C-alpha cells in the first residue's frame, strides 16, 4: 500500500546494514588524502634542505653525477659526453630534462663549485616533484578502481611515508621518472583494457607505443613493462593484433626514435654500453648455477629488506581472508594489478639471472616496493567488508598506520636524517682531486661520475667501461692495464678491491704502479680511497 515500506525495501535496508560500503565519507577521504600528500611533501622538502655534503654522503651514488655530467655536456652543446667520451650509457629522459638547467647556468657549471652544487639540488628538487606527482597519480588510479576507500588511503600513506621512496627520489637518478612512466602505462591499461567496453582502437595502440617509448627514455628496462602490457592487452582482445602491433610500432618510433638517431650519431650504438659493463662486473663470462643462485639471494634479500613491513600485514590479511573463505574477493581486487605484477616478476628475473648489478638492486628493483604497496592495498580492499563495525574498521586503520610507520623503516629514516656512518660520499673525493691534483692531470678510475662533474678541468678517464667503450673493450679482453698505459694515465684512484683486481691482471711492458697511499679522512660506503702513480 501507498505510504508503507515494501518488504523488498526492508530487505535492501537490512542488506545495506549487513554489508557496509568500503568507501570513506567524501570529506574524510579528501582530508586524509591531502594529509598524506602534505606528509609526503614535508618529508621530501626536509630531506632536500639537508646540507649538500649530507645529501652526497647519504644518498647520491656516483652514477647520479654521470647523468648530471652528460646533461651538462648536452646543455653546453657538446653532445652526450662523459669523462671525455661520447656515451649512451645513461637514461636519457632525466638527462634531457636537466640539460636546459645547465644551458641556463652556462660555463659557471664548469668553473664554480657553488653552481655545481646548486645544479645538484635543482635535480633533486625535480625528482621530488616527480615523486609527489606519482603520489597524486597513484591516488587517482586507485580511486578510479576502488572508489574513496580505506584501501586507497593505505596505498597513498604507504608511498608518502615510505623511506625507500624518499631515498630513491633523493638519489639523483632516473628511478622516480621511471615509476611515473610505469604508472602512466598502468593508466593506459586500466582505461583501454581493464575498464574498456570497446575493442582496442588504433589510437589506443599508438598511445601504448608512445608511452612505452617514453618509459624506455626514463629507463630502458621498462621495455619489459611495455611488452607485458601489450601481451595482456592482446590476450584480452586477440583479434586486434595486426592493427594493434602496427599502431604500437608507430607510436614507439615517434617517441623513442629521435633518441636512437641521436645515440647512433654520437656513439654508433643503439643499445647502451653500460648494460654490458655492469654484467661484466657482476658475473663471470660463463656464470654457474651457484653464481646465479647467489645473485637471486641478493636480489631477494634487498627486496625483503625494503618491503617486509608491507608484506607482513598483507600476508596476515590473506590468512584472515582464507580463514573466512573470502580469497576470491582479493583475487577480484588484485586482478587490475596483473600487468604490474607480471612486470615485477620479469624484472626480478632479468636482473637476478642476467643483468646483475647487485650493488644497485635497491634502485633497479624498486618496482617490487610499488607492487608490495598495491598488494597490501588490495588485501585491505578485500578485507574491510568483512569488518562490519566502524570501531573494527578504525582499529584496522590504526594497526596498518602503526605497521607502515613501524621500526622496519626507522633505520632508513636515520640513515637519511641522522646518519653517523662517517661516509663522505663521492663529492668529497672529487673536491680533494680538484684541490690537490694539478689541472689536466690524467686521472683514471672505475667511478668517474663525481670526478668528471666537479673536476672538469682534469682529464678524467673511465676504466669500468660504463661510459667508455674503449675501456669496456679492454675489460672484456683482459687488458685494462694496457689501456691505462696507452691512454697516458698519470694517476689512479679507487678502492682497495679495485686495485686488487687490477694488479692481479697480466702486466704489460712499459708500465708500473707506485702506491702513494690513502686519501686522508675520506670514505665512501665504508671504503677508503687509494691513490697510485702510473710510471711509464
DRENMARNU-761853 format. One record per residue: x, y, z of N, C-alpha, C in turn. Coordinates in pm, whole numbers, plus 32768, in hexadecimal, padded with zeros to 4 digits. Example, Ala and Ser with C-alpha at 12.3 -4.5 7.8 and 13.67 -1.06 7.14 Angstrom:
85277DC7830C84CE7E3E830C85287EB6830C 85057F1F82C485577F9682CA850A80038313 
END
This chain:
80547F8880008000800080008057807D8000 801880EB7FCC806281687FC8807D81968055 80F881C3806E811F81F580F1815B818C814A 8158810B8121819480A181718210806C812A 827C8057817382F48021813482DD7F938106 830F7F73809083017EEC805B83617E8E80A0 83457E0C809483A07DA880CD84277DAD8088 84267DC5800384A57DCD7FB984F97E407FEA 84B87EB2800485037F268036853F7F0780BC 84F27EC3811485287E9E8196859D7E41818A 85917DE2812B86007D858116867C7DCD80E7 86687E2F808D86DC7E7B805D871C7EC880CE 86C87EFF812786FE7F4B819887507EF381F3 87197E7B821387627E1E826887E47DF18225 87DE7DDC81A088567DB3815788C07E1E815D 88967E9B814F88F77F09815389377F1381DC 88E77EF8824589217EFC82CA89837E8A82DF 89667E1782A489BA7DA182BA8A3E7DAB826F 8A3F7DF181FD8AB97DF981AB8AD87E8A818F 8B147ED081EC8B2F7F5E81DC8B8E7F778169 8B837FEC812F8BDC801280C18C6A802380F4 8CC98004809C8D55801880C28D7F80A980B1 8D2A80FB80748D52818480578D4C81DA80D4 8DB0822F80E58DAF828E81538D578304812E 8D20834D81908CD683C781708D2D8425811D 8CEA846F80C38D3484BF80618D95851F80A4 8D63856A81088DB985CF81458E2C85908192 8E11852081D68E7B84DD82228EE484A381C4 8EB5846A81558F13843280F38F6C849F80B9 8F31850C808E8F7F857980518FE285B480B5 8FB485C98131900D86008196908185A181B2 9064851F81BB90CE84BD81D5913184B78160 90FC84BE80E7915184B9807191B1852F806E 917D85A5808791D3861C80859234861E80FC 920B85E0816A926885D481DB92DE857B81B4 92C2850C8171932D84B48142938A850080E4 9350854C808993A0859A802A93F686018074 93BC864280D8940786A68125947B86668171 946385EF81AA94CE85A881F0953D8584818F 9516854E811B957B852B80B795CB85A48089 95878613807395CD868C8048962986C080B5 95FB86BF8133964E86F181A196CC869D81B1 96C0861881A5973485C181B1979985DC8142 976A85EE80C997C4860380589807868D805F 97BB86F0808697F687768093985D87778104 983E87348173989C872E81E3992086EE81B8 9916867F8170998F863C814299D9869180DB 998E86D3808499CD8726801D9A18879C8059 99F187C880D09A33883A81119AB08813815F 9AD1879281629B4C876881A49BC587A4815D 9C3587B781A29CAD87E9815F9CD5878F80EB 9D0E87C980859D33877D800E9D96870E8030 9DED872680949E4C86BF80BD9E03864480F5 9D97865D81419D4B85EF817A9CFE85A3810D 9CC285ED80B09C7B85AB80429CD985547FF1 9D5085877FD79DB1853A7F899DDD84BD7FD3 9DFE84CB80529E34845A809E9DCB83EF80B7 9D4D841780C79CE783B880F29C938380807F 9C8683CD80109C2183A97FAE9C52839F7F1E 9CBA83E67EF89CDD83F27E6A9D48838E7E41 9D27832F7DE89D8E82D77DB09DDD831F7D44 9E4A82E27D1B9E9E83217CB69E5583307C31 9DFB82D27C139DB282D97B949D5E83587B89 9D3483907BFB9CE7840B7BF69D38847B7BB5 9DB9847F7BD29E0E84E67B9A9E3084CB7B07 9E30844B7AE09E42842D7A519DCF84697A02 9D5484557A339CE0848E79EE9CE7852679E8 9D0F85647A579D1785F67A589D87862979FE 9DF485DE79F89E62860979A09E388601790E 9DF1859678E89DC2858A785E9D5B85F77841 9D03861378A19CA0867E788F9CE68705787C 9D50871D78C69D9B879A78B79DDA87A3782D 9E15873577FF9E548736777B9DED8752770D 9D78871477179D0F872E76B49CDF87BE76BE 9CCD87EE77399C9E8876774D9D0088DF7719 9D8088BE771B9DE7891B76E99E0989037657 9DBB88AD76149DCC889875859E3D883B755F 9E6A87E575BB9EDA878D759F9EB086FF757D 9E2E86E2757D9E00865A75659E08860775E4 9DDE858875DD9DD9853276569E6384FF767C 9EAF855076C49F38852D76E89F438514777E 9F9884B2779F9FB98499782BA049846B7831 A09784A9788BA1248487789BA16D84877815 A14C84EA77C1A19384FB7743A16584A376D1 A0FE845176E4A0CF83F8767CA03A840C7663 A01183FF75E69F8383FC75C99F4A837975FE 9ED2838276379E98830B76769E01830C766B 9DC7829576669D36828676759D17823676F3 9D79822D774D9D6A81DF77C89D2182277836 9CB8827078149C6482B778759BD282A1784F 9B7982C578A99AE982C1788C9AC1834D785C 9A99835B77DD9A9583DF779D9A2D844177CF 99B8841377FD994F84737821997D84D17890 99B5849978F999E784EB79689A5585497939 9AAF851678E79B1E856778B39AE885DA785E 9A8785BC78079A51862477AF9A00868C77FD 99C08663786B997886C478BE99D887227907 9A4F86EF792A9AB0874279719B0787957914 9B10877078959B6787B978389B46884E7830 9AC5887878299AA8890978269AD7895278A3 9ADA890F79159B0C894E798F9B9F8974797D 9BEE891779499C7C893479359C91899978C4 9C38899678619C4189FB77F89C2E8A877832 9BCF8A9278919BB78B1478D29C2B8B3B792D 9C698ADA79709CD98AF879CA9D598B19797D 9D678AE479049DDA8B0478B09E5D8AD178E7 9EC88B1878C89F4F8AEC78EF9F658AED7986 9F0D8B3079D09F1A8B2E7A629F0F8AA17A99 9EC68A497A539EB989BF7A819F3989717A6C 9F9889A97A21A01C896B7A10A08189A17A74 A0718A1E7A9BA0D98A607AE9A0B78A797B7B A0388A817B9CA00E8AA77C239FD78A2E7C6E A0158A0E7CDD9FE4899F7D319F5989BF7D66 9F3F8A3D7D8B9EBB8A627DBF9E508A4B7D56 9E6D8A6D7CD99E0C8A587C6D9DF689C37C55 9E6089757C5D9E5388E47C4E9DFB88AA7CBD 9E0C88DA7D379DB888AD7DA69D2688D77D90 9D1289507D5E9C89897F7D449C4589267CDD 9C8E88FE7C779C5488A87C109C2C88207C4A 9C7C87EC7CA69C59876E7CE99BD7877E7D35 9BC987EB7D7D9B4F88007DCD9AD688157D71 9AE988587D029A7B88687CA19A4F87DF7C6D 9AB087897C4E9A9087027C1D9A4086B47C85 9A6986BC7D039A2186757D6C999586AF7D81 998887337D74990487717D7E98A887437D0E 98DF87387C95989187067C24985E86787C40 98B486247C75988D859A7C92982685937D02 983385E97D6697CF85EC7DD2974686187D9E 9745867A7D4596C686A37D08968886307CBA 96DB85E67C7396AA85737C28967185097C86 96B384F67CF9968184927D5795FB84BC7D93 95E9853C7DAC9568856B7DDC94FD855C7D70 952485707CF294C685567C8494A084C27C80 9502846B7C9A94E483DC7CA3947D83BF7D0E 948884057D7D942A83F27DED939B84167DC1 938D84877D7D930984B17D4F92D484537CE3 932C84277C88930183CD7C1E92D583477C57 931F83157CB992F982987CF9927082A57D3D 925C83137D8391DA83297DC59169832E7D5F 917E83727CEE9115837C7C8890F582F47C4C 915B82A57C2F914482227BF090FC81C37C4F 912781C07CCD90E781647D2C905A81927D4F 904282147D548FBB82467D6D8F5F821E7CFB 8F9282207C828F4281F57C108F1F81617C1A 8F7B81137C4F8F6480837C5E8F0880627CD2 8F24809B7D468EE5806E7DC28E8F80D77E07 8E81814C7DCA8E3581B57E0A8E8181F37E7D 8E3B82457ECB8E7A828C7F3A8E7C82327FB4 8EDC81D67FB48EDD816C80188F5A8173806E 8F55812480D88FC881198132904280E180E8 902B808780889099804C803E90EB80B57FF4 90A681177FBB90ED81827F73914381D27FD5 910B81F280499156823F80AC91D081F180DD 91C1816D80ED9232811B811892A3812380B3 92828115803192EA81197FC9932E81A17FC4 92E0820B7FCA931982927FC1936E82B0803D 933D828780B3938C829E812D940E82508129 940781D480F79480818280F094E781C08095 94BB81F88026951982387FCA954F82B98006 94F5830B803D951F838D80729586837D80E1 95748316813795CC830481AA963A829F8191 9644826C811796A7820480FB9735823C8100 978B820A8156981582378158985F821080D9 9839819F809E987A81758022985681D47FAF 97D781FB7FA697AE825B7F4097F782E07F53 980A83097FD1985483847FED98E4837A7FBE 9925830B7FDF99B182FA7FB799BE82F67F1F 996082B47EDC996682AC7E4A995283367E0C 98F183827E4098D784087E09994E84647E1A 999884527E879A0A84A97EA39A8E84687E7C 9A8783FD7E2C9B0183B87E019B4083F37D86 9B03845A7D4C9B4184A07CDB9B4184517C59 9AE983EE7C4D9AE5839D7BD39A5583917BA1 9A4683407B3999CC83437AE8995A82EF7B1D 996C82A97B8C990982457BB5987F82827BCF 987982F87C0997F883377C2497AF83577BA2 97F983847B3C97BC839B7AB9978D83187A7D 97D982AE7A9097B2822B7A5C973181FB7A9E 972282127B2296A781EA7B66963082397B33 964482B77B1595D983087ADA95B082CE7A53 961182A67A0395F3826B798195A881E77991 95CE819779F49588811A7A0E94F681337A34 94DE81977A87945481B77AAE940381E97A37 9443823379DC93FD825E796393D881E7790A 9433818679009412810B78B6939D80C278F7 939B80C0797B932E807E79C292AB80CA79AC 92B2814F79AA923A819F798E9203817B7903 925E816878A39233813E781C91EB80B87824 92228059786E91E77FD47878915D7FD978B7 91508027792090CE803079639065806C7906 908E80CE78BA902C81137864900680BF77EA 9069808677A7904F80487726903D7FB0772C 905E7F73779E90527EE177A78FF77EBA781C 90207EDA78958FD77EA8790A8F4B7EE37914 8F3C7F6478FC8EBA7FA5790A8E7A7FC47884 8EB47F9278188E847FB577928E057F687770 8DAF7FA877228D357F6876F28D3A7F50765C 8DA57F8176198DB17F7275898E377F327568 8E467EF974F18EC77EBF74C88F347F2974C3 8FB07EFA74C890227F5574C0901F7FA1743C 902C80237445902A807773CE90B78092739E 90C080C77326914080F172ED918181597347 912F81B5737A9164821E73D2919E81E37452 915C817E748A918E813F7504921480FA74EA 922180B9747892A080767457931180DA7449 92F781487404935E81B073F4938481E8747D 932081FB74D4933C8230755A939681D375A8 937D814E75A193D380F175E9946180F475B3 947280F9752E94F8810074F69541817E7522 94FA81EF75209539826D7548955D826B75DC 9504823676309521823076C0959381CF76DD 959B81617693960B810476A5968F8147767D 968F81927610970881DC75E9972F82417652 96CD828B768896E982EB76F2972182A4776D 96E58231778F971381E6780497A381B677F0 97C5818B7778984E815E775E98B181D27760 9882824A773E98D882BF774E98F382D877E2 989082B9783698A382C878C69902825D78FA 98EC81DF78D39949817378F5993181007895 999B80CC785D998D806F77ED994B7FEC7816 99567FC6789699197F4778BE98807F4C78BC 98467FC378A997B67FCB789C97857F997815 97E27F7377BD97BA7F28774597717EA9776E 979C7E6E77DD97587DF6781196C97E197839 96B77E8C787896307EB578A295D67EC97829 96077F1177C495B67F25774C958E7EA2770C 95EB7E42770A95CD7DBE76D295617D777723 956A7D7D77A895067D3D77FE947B7D7877E7 94727DFD77E293F17E3D77CC93B97E197743 94107E1676DD93E27DF4765693B07D647650 93F87D08768C93CF7C7C7687934A7C6576CE 93377CA5774092B97C95778892457CD6773C 92627D4676F991FA7D8576A891D27D2C7634 92347CEE75F292157C94758291D37C1475B2 91F87BE5762891B87B6D765E91237B877676 91037C02769F90767C2476B6902A7C387633 906F7C6A75CC902E7C85754C90887C5574DA 90957BD374C690F77B9C746790DB7BBE73D5 905F7BDC73B290407BF4732590787C7672F0 90A57CCD734890D57D52731D916C7D56730B 91B17CE3730992437CE4731692887D2A72A2 92567D1F7227929A7D6071B692947DF871C2 921C7E2A71D5920B7EBB71E392547EEE7260 924A7EA172CB92887ECA734993207ED0733A 935D7E6B72FE93EE7E6772F094207EDA7299 93DA7EF4722A94037F6271D293F87FE97218 938B7FFF7261937A807E72A793E080907315 93F980257362945B802F73CE94E6804B7396 950A800A7327958D802272E9959980B372BC 952F80EB7283953281767257954681D472CD 94F981BF73389508821573AE9592820B73EB 95CA819173EE964F817D742696B981C573D5 96B181BB7352971481FC72FB97108293730F 969882CB731A968A835B732B96C9838A73AE 96B5833E741B96E5836D749D9776834674BA 97A082D0748E982782A174AF988982B0743C 985682B973C398AE82C1734E991283337351 98EA83AE7377994C841B737899C583FE73D1 99AF83BF74459A2283A0749A9A7B8337745A 9A4182D474169A91827073D29AE982B17367 9AAF830F731E9AFD835572B79B6D83A872F6 9B4C83EC73639BB0843E73AA9C2083E773DF 9BFC8376741D9C61831B74539CB982E373E5 9C7E82BA73769CCC828273079D2C82EA72CD 9CFE836572C69D5383CE728C9DD383E072DD 9DC883E173619E3C840073B59E8D838573DD 9E4C831273EA9E92829D741F9E9A822773BF 9E468225735A9E4381B373009DFD813A733B 9DB4814F73AA9D6E80E173ED9CDE810A7409 9C8680A6740B9BFB80BC74339BE5809374C3 9C21802274EA9C107FEE75719C7C802875CC 9C5A805576469CBF8091769F9D2D802F76C4 9DAA805B76BB9E1A800476DD9E227FEC7773 9DDF803E77C29DE6802E78549DAD7FA77880 9D4E7F7278329D157EF178569D7C7E817852 9DCC7E7C77E89E337E1577DF9E9D7E297849 9EC27EA578649F287EC078C99EFA7E907953 9E7C7EA979749E467E7C79F49E457DE479FD 9E207DA379919E1D7D1179929EAA7CD779A1 9F0C7D1379609F957CE3796C9FC97CEE79FB 9F9D7D567A429FC67D687ACD9F7C7D097B2C 9F097CD57B009EB37C887B599EC87BF27B50 9EE07BC07AD89EE77B317AC29F687B0A7A79 9F977A907A8DA0027A5B7A379FD07A5079A7 A02D7A38794CA0077A2C78BF9F9E79BF78AB 9FAA795278F79F4978E578F09F1978C7797E 9EB4790F79AC9E8878FF7A389E5378737A53 9E7578417AC79E4677BE7AF19DBF77CB7B37 9D8377587B569D06775A7BA19D19779B7C2A 9D8F77867C669DAB77C27CE99DB2785B7CDD 9DEC788E7C709DF2791F7C5A9D6679597C4F 9D1279167C029C8979487BEE9C38793F7C6F 9C4A78D27CBA9C0378C37D389C2C79307D9B 9CAC794F7D9E9CDC79BB7DF79C9B7A3F7DD0 9C927A5B7D4E9C537AD77D219BC07ADB7D47 9B7A7A697D399AEC7A647D609ADC7A7D7DF5 9B347A427E459B2C7A587ED79B417AEA7EF9 9BA27B2A7EB99BBA7BB97ED49B3F7C0A7EAE 9B067BEF7E389A917C397E0B9A1B7C267E6B 9A057BAA7E9499977B8F7EF199AD7BD47F77 9A297BD27FA69A4A7C1380269A307CA9801F 9A597CE87FAF9A447D787F9F99AE7D987F9C 99627D497F5198D27D617F48988E7D4E7FCF 98B47CE6801898787CCB809B98997D3A80FD 99167D668100993D7DD0815C98EF7E518145 98D17E6F80C7988C7EEB80A997F67EE580BD 97BC7E6D80BB972A7E6580B796EC7E04811B 973A7DCB817897007D6581D096927D9D8228 969B7E1C824D96347E5582A295B17E6C8255 95B57E5E81D0953B7E5D817F950B7DCE8167 956B7D76814C95497CEA812F950B7CA681A9 953D7CC78221950B7C84829A94767C9C82B2 94457D1982B593B47D2A82C893637CF48253 939A7CFC81D993537CC4816693417C2D8176 93A97BEA81A693A17B5981BB933C7B378228 933E7B83829492DD7B6C8300924E7B8382D0 923D7BE9827E91B97C03824691897B9281EC 91E57B5B819A91C17AEA8144919A7A708196 91E07A59820591BB79EA825E912F79FE8298 91117A7C82BD908B7A9982F390207A838289 903C7AAA820D8FDD7A9481A18FCA79FF8185 903979B581899030792581738FDC78E281E0 8FEE790E825C8FA078D582CA8F0C78F082B9 8EEA7962827B8E5E798682658E2C795D81DA 8E827915818F8E6278E781088E3C795D80AE 8E8C79C580B68E737A3D80668EE77A5D8009 8F3879FB7FE78FAB7A167F918F817A467F06 8F097A1E7EDC8EDB7A4D7E598ECD7AE47E54 8EA87B1F7EC48E9C7BB17EC78F247BF37EB5 8F907BB47EEA90167BE97ED3903E7BD87E41 90227B647E0790447B4D7D7B8FFE7BB37D22 8F827BD07D408F387C347CF38F767CBE7D01 8F9C7CE27D7D8FD97D667D9390637D6F7D52 90AC7D007D5091357D037D1D913F7CEF7C87 90D17CC87C4590D87CAC7BB6910E7D227B64 90EA7DA07B8191217E107B3491B97E227B48 91F07DE47BB192807DF27BCC92D37D8E7B7B 92927D367B2F92D87CCA7AEB934D7CF97A95 933E7D617A4093B17D8879ED94277DBA7A3E 940E7E007AAD947C7E2F7B0094BF7DB97B46 94707D597B7394A97CE27BB294FD7C947B4D 94CA7C827AD495157C3A7A6D95977C827A4C 95917D077A42960B7D547A28966F7D467A99 963F7D4C7B1496997D437B8896E17CBD7B8A 969A7C517B7396D87BCD7B72973D7BC17AFF 971A7BF67A8B97757BF17A1897F27C457A32 97DF7CBA7A7198507D117A8F98AF7CCE7AF3 98767C8F7B5998C77C487BBC991B7BDD7B78 98DC7B8E7B2299257B247ADD99917B5D7A81 99737BCA7A3C99D37C0579DE9A517C357A25 9A417C787A989AB57CAB7AE09AFE7C3D7B2D 9AB27BE67B6E9AF27B807BC19B367B157B6E 9B007AF47AF99B337A837AAC9B827AAC7A30 9B7C7B2B7A099BC27B52798F9C157BD1799F 9BD47C3F79C59C1A7CBF79C29C7A7CD47A37 9C537CAA7AAE9CA97CC27B229CA27D527B50 9D127D817B8A9D137E087BC49CDA7E087C4F 9D017DA37CA09CC27D917D239CD87E077D80 9D417E577D6A9D5B7ECA7DC19CEF7F367DAF 9CA27F2E7D429C357F8C7D2C9BAD7F477D28 9BA27ECF7D619B237E887D5B9AB37ED67DA0 9AD47F217E089A6B7F6E7E4C9A287FD07DEC 9A7880097D929A4080657D2F9A05801B7CB7 9A4C7FB97C849A1C7F707C0F99967F2A7C2B 99887EF47CA399137EA47CC498AC7EF17D16 98B17F747D1098527FC57D5B97C07FA97D37 979E7F817CBB97127F5E7C9F96DA7EF17CFB 97327E9F7D3697037E3B7D9796BF7E817E0D 96F47EF37E3596BA7F3F7EA596307F727E81 96227FA67E08959E7FD37DDA953C7F5E7DD8 95687EEC7DA895117E767DA294E57E4B7E2E 95417E507E8E951E7E2C7F1894B57E8A7F50 94C17F0B7F32945E7F6D7F6093D67F507F22 93D47F327EA093557F197E5C93137E987E8D 93627E327EA793297DB47ED992EE7DC97F64 93357E147FBA92FF7E33803E927B7E7E8032 92757EDD7FD691F97F287FC391897ECD7F92 91A87E6E7F3891427E107F0891107DB77F79 916A7D8E7FD291417D3E804690E27D8F809E 91047E0B80B890AD7E61810990257E7180C6 90247E8680438FA67E977FFB8F4F7E1A8008 8F8E7DA580048F427D2880128F1A7D0D80A2 8F6B7D3A81018F557D18818E8EF07D7281D2 8EEA7DEF81AF8E977E4F81F78E047E2B81F8 8DC77DF981898D387DD681918D197D6C81F9 8D7D7D17821A8D667CB182808D6E7CEA830D 8D977D6783198DA37DA8839A8D297E0283AB 8CC37DD283ED8C417E1483E88C3B7E958439 8C737E9484AE8C607F0685088CC07F7784E5 8C907FF284F48CE5806684DB8D5F80648536 8D4B803A85B28DBB803486108E287FD785DD 8DFF7F6385A98E637F0585778EAC7F3C84FD 8E617F8384A78EA37FC084338F0A80278461 8EE6807484C58F4480D784FA8FBE80948538 8FA88024857E90197FDB85B790747FA5854A 90387F7484DF90887F43846F90DB7FB48433 909E8027842090E8809A83E9915B80C28445 914280C384C891AC80E88527921D80818526 91F98000851F925F7F97851D92B67FA384A1 92777FBE842F92C57FCD83B4931F804883BA 92ED80B483F49340812D840093BB81118454 93A980C784C2941A80A48517947E804D84CC 944A7FEB848094A37F92843694F07FDD83CA 94AB8039838394ED80828317955980E0834B 954B810A83C795AE8163840395F9811C8473 9606809A84679641804884D196D8805184D1 97157FFE852597A68001853397EE7FD584B5 97A87F92845997EB7F6183E098327FCF8392 97EF80418376983480A583289880810D837B 987F80FE840198BF816684529954816F8435 999380FE84199A21810383F79A3A8157837C 99DE814E831B99ED819E82A299D7823182C1 9974824F8317996082DB833D99DF8312837F 9A1982C283D79A9482F1841A9B04830683B4 9B0B82AE83519B7782BB82EF9B6583378298 9AE9836A828E9AD183E3823F9AE784608293 9AAE8462830B9AAD84DE83599B1484E183C9 9B41846F83FA9B9A846D846F9C1384148459 9C3F840783DF9CAC83A883C19D2C83CE840A 9D71836A84409DF0838084869E5783188459 9E4A82E783DD9EA0827B83AE9F2F82A88397 9F44832883879FCA835A83699FE9835F82D5 9F8C833482809FA1833C81EF9FA483CD81C3 9FF983E98160A0048471812B9FD3847A809B 9FAA8409805E9F70840C7FD99FD7841C7F6A 9FA384347EF29FF884417E7BA02284D17E62 9FCE85307E899FEC85BD7E72A06C85E57EBA A07E85B57F36A0F485DC7F84A17485AD7F3E A17285367F03A1E885077EBAA20585627E43 A19C85867DF9A1B085DC7D85A1E786647DAC A1B7869A7E1CA1EB871C7E49A27B870F7E78 A2A1869D7EB2A32D86877ED8A38486857E5C A35986407DF3A3A4863E7D75A3AF86CB7D3C A34287137D41A340879C7D0AA3A587F57D52 A3B787DC7DD3A41088317E24A4A088017E22 A4B7877D7E24A53D87497E3BA58287117DBE A53986FC7D54A57586C47CDBA57887307C6F A5E987477C2FA5F287B17BCAA58E879C7B59 A55C880C7B26A4FE88037AB6A53F87C07A3E A4EC878079EEA51287387974A56086B87991 A56B86947A10A5A386117A31A54385A679FF A578853E79C1A52684CF7991A50E846F7A05 A493846C7A35A470841E7AACA40F83B07A84 A43783327A9AA3E282C17A78A39D82887AF1 A320825D7ADFA2D482237B4EA26081D27B15 A23281737B64A1BA812A7B3EA13A81727B63 A14481DD7BB0A0CF822B7BDAA0ED82BE7BBD A0C182EB7B49A0EE836C7B17A08283D77B14 A00883B87B439F9D84197B389FB8849B7B81 9FCF84937C059FE8850C7C54A06C854D7C2C A0D284FC7C0DA15385337BE4A144858B7B68 A0FE85587B03A0EF85A47A87A090861A7A9A A02F860C7AF49FCE86787B08A00C86ED7B54 A05286D07BC2A089873B7C15A11687657BEE A15D87147BA2A1E687367B77A1EF872E7ADF A1A287807A98A19C87747A06A21C879F79C0 A27587E47A06A2F1881179C6A36387AC79D8 A347873D7A17A3A386CB7A18A37A866C79A8 A3D6861A797CA3B585B97913A38F85367958 A30F8525796CA2DB84B079B3A2C28440794D A2F183C8796DA2E683577912A29C82E67958 A22A82C27921A1D98257795AA21581CF7938 A2228178799DA26480F7798BA207807E799D A18A809479C4A132802079D3A0DD80067958 A0E4805F78F5A09F804B7878A00F80767875 9FDC80AD78E39F5080D478E89F3481457885 9F9181A378789F7F8213781B9FF6822177BD A04481B777ADA0BD81BD775BA0C9813A770F A0A9813D768FA0A980C37640A13580867634 A19C80DB762BA22580A77621A24B8059769F A22780907713A244804A7791A1F27FCA779B A1767FCD776CA1237F55776EA1637EE6771B A1987F0A76A8A1DA7EA67654A2567E6F769B A29F7EC676DFA3167E987728A2F17E3C779B A2857E5C77E2A2567E05784EA22E7D7E7816 A1E57D8077A8A1B77D03776BA22C7CAB773F A2987CEB7711A30A7CA076DCA37A7C8F7743 A3617CB477C1A3BF7CA37830A4457CEA7815 A43D7D6677E8A4B77DB477CDA4A47E4477FF A46A7E517876A44D7ED678A9A4CD7F2478C8 A5337EE178FFA5B17F287919A5F17F5A7898 A5E27F0D782FA6147F3B77ADA5CA7FB97781 A5487FBC7799A4FB80337777A52680A977CC A5418093784CA57380FE78A3A5F58137786C A64E80DE7842A6CE810C780AA6B9815B778A A66A8125772EA657816676ADA60781E776B6 A5B981F77720A56B82727731A5B882DE777B A63782C1779DA68F832277DFA65483527864 A61D82F478B1A5E883157934A65B83357993 A65083A179E0A6B883CA7A3EA6A083937ACA A620838D7AF4A5FE83607B7BA58383077B74 A57882AF7BD7A502825A7BE6A4CA826E7C73 A44782717C7EA407827D7D01A39482197D07 A38781D47D77A31D81717D84A321812F7E0C A2CC80CB7E1EA2C9807E7E99A32E800D7E92 A3517FD57F04A3B37F6A7F09A38B7EF57EAF A30A7ED27EB1A2DC7E647E5DA2F17E7E7DCA A2E07EFD7DA0A2F97F1F7D14A3897F037CED A3E57F297D45A4737F167D25A49E7E857D33 A45E7E3B7D8DA47D7DAB7D95A4617D677D11 A3F17D897CD2A3CF7D4F7C50A42D7D827BE4 A44E7E027BEAA4A47E3D7B84A5307E037B8A A5677DF57C03A5EF7DC27C12A5F87D2C7BF9 A5887CE67C03A5887C577BE7A5897C397B52 A5677C9D7B00A5647C897A70A5F37C867A39 A6077C4779C3A68C7C467984A6C17CD4796F A73E7CED7998A7777D73798CA7C77D7E790B A7A27DDB78B4A7ED7DEA7837A8717E32784F A8C57E2F77ECA9467E7477F6A9317F0B77F0 A98B7F537830A98A7FE57827A92D802B7886 A9057FE778F4A8AE80287956A8C77FED79DF A8C380427A44A8CA80147ACEA87580717B23 A83E80397B90A7E780857BE9A82C80987C6F A82F81157C9CA86E81387D1BA80281677D7C A7F681207DEBA79081437E4DA7B681C17E98 A75C82257E95A77582A37EDCA72F82A87F64 A6CD824F7F7BA688824B7FFCA5F5826C7FEF A5B7827F8062A528829A8067A50C83308069 A49D8357802CA46F83E2803AA44483F580CB A47884588110A45D846581A0A3CB848581BD A395843C821EA3128459825CA29B844D81FD A2AB8409818FA23C83FA8131A21583678127 A193834D8135A15D82C68126A0DA82CD80D8 A0C282698086A044825E803EA01381D0804B 9F9981BE80809F64813980A09FC780EC80F7 A00A81338150A06880F481ABA0F080D78170 A10580F280F0A18380D480ACA1DB815080A6 A25C813E80C3A2BC81AD80B3A2EE81B28023 A31B82297FFCA347823F7F72A3DF82347F68 A40D81DA7F13A49C81C87EF9A4C682187E7F A542824A7E81A57882937E0FA5FB82517DE3 A60882397D61A68282037D25A6B582647CBB A739826D7CB0A77682B57C40A79B82507BD4 A78182757B57A7A1821E7AE6A825824C7AAB A88581F17AA5A90682107A6AA91681C179E9 A94082087983A95381C97900A9E481D878D3 
END
